[in-house]
Amino acid sequence: MENKYTATIEKAYNGFNTRNTDAVLKLMAAGVKWPKAFEGGYVTGHEAVRDYWIRQWSEINPVVSPVAIIQRPDGRAEVTVHQLVKSLDGTVLFDGNVKHIYSFDDAGMITVMDVVA
């Protein structure tokens, strides 16, 4: 599971799963483009990402864990993740793997994240 962005990616998922938004936002460029996988479309920028996550966590309880990280030929990181999404009452809504594709700037900051089925 090695890629030049592995440490950043692992920190991002750990921060997301522990709901430490500040830790994750420190890994993102100011103008990050982030998918609203739960709603559709994208949000742009730190505050929009924070607001989206807070809203998401008020409705569902997702835990997302990387199981494989590879570097694509174009330099982006492809992360296969196991995603367990539960309702707030504990009902499993989704339990499976999806792929997340990350783009980074020259400083190693996350600039875009895409979800691929």
Order of alpha helices (4+ residues) and beta strands (2+ residues): alpha-alpha-beta-beta-alpha-beta-beta-beta-beta
